[in-house]
Amino acid sequence: MKGPRMVFNDEFKRAAVAKVEGGRTAMSVASELGVAVELIYRWKKEIQATSATGQTTIKELEAKLRQMRKRAERAEMESAILKKADWIYGNSQAKD
């Protein structure tokens, strides 16, 4: 039975591929990082495909969209809080 699936971020993948492109073997990089050598080859292929087209992948765009939606939601919440605080502060100033 396999253990939990590891998730590696783009920075980690790019660093691994950079080591291979710097002259090290995929096998040595894989053993250093504790990943399967197949992953190194897959990451290299993905990065080269992205670099060749100059476009970001759908996964990257979806991740960025999720991040932007979270930011927008937080900004709306902060705006609502500030409006309530302004209303409360404005009403208390009127009584003084």
N, C-alpha and C positions, 0 to 999 in steps of 0.2 A: 504494500500500500504506500502511495506517495504521500509526502508531507504537504504542508500548506504551500500554495503557489506563491512564488515571490513576484513582486511587481517592482520593476526598475524604472526610474524616471529618465527623461530624455538626456539629462546632463550626464548621468551614469553611463548610458549607452554610448553617447558621443565620446566620452573619455576613453571607454574601452576600445572603440573603433579607432580613435586617434593613436592609441598605443600600437595597434596592428599596422596602421598606416605609417607609423614612425619606424617600422622595421622589425617589430617583435612578431613572433608567430601567434596565430590565433589560439593555438593550444596553450602556450605559456600564459597568455593574457587570461584565458578562461580558467586555468588552474589557479592563477593568482587571485582572481575575483570570486572563485567558487561557483562558476556557472558552466553550463554545457557549452562546448565549442560550437555547437550548432547555433546557439543564440548569438554568438559573436558574428558568425557569418550572416545570420538573418538581419541583425542590426546594421551591419555594414551595407548590405543590399538596400535596406530601407533608407538609410542616410544618403547613399549614393543616388537613389531614385528621387528623393526629395531635393537634393542638391542639383541634380541634372535638370529637373523641371523648374526649379526655382519657386515651387509652390509648397505651401504647407499641406500636411495630410489632413484628411477629414477628422481623424481623432484629435489632432492638435486644434483644429478649428472648433470642434465640439467642446473640448476642454476650456478653450478661451471663452466660448459663449456661456458656459456654465459659470465661469468666474465673473464675467461681466454682469450676468443676471444677479448673482449674489451681491455684487457691488451696488447695483441699482436698487435692489431690495433694501440693503442697509442704508443707502442714502435716503430713500423714501421714509424709512423708519426714523432716522435722525431728524429729517425735516418735520415729521409729525410731532416728535418730542419737542423740538425747538418752538414750533407753533403753539403747542400747549403751554410751554414754559413762558413764552411771550405773553400769551393771553392771561395766565395766572399772575405774572409779574405786573402786567399792565393794569389788571383789576386791583391788585393790592396797592399800587401807586396812586390810583384814583381815590382810594379810601383815605389815604394819608393826608 
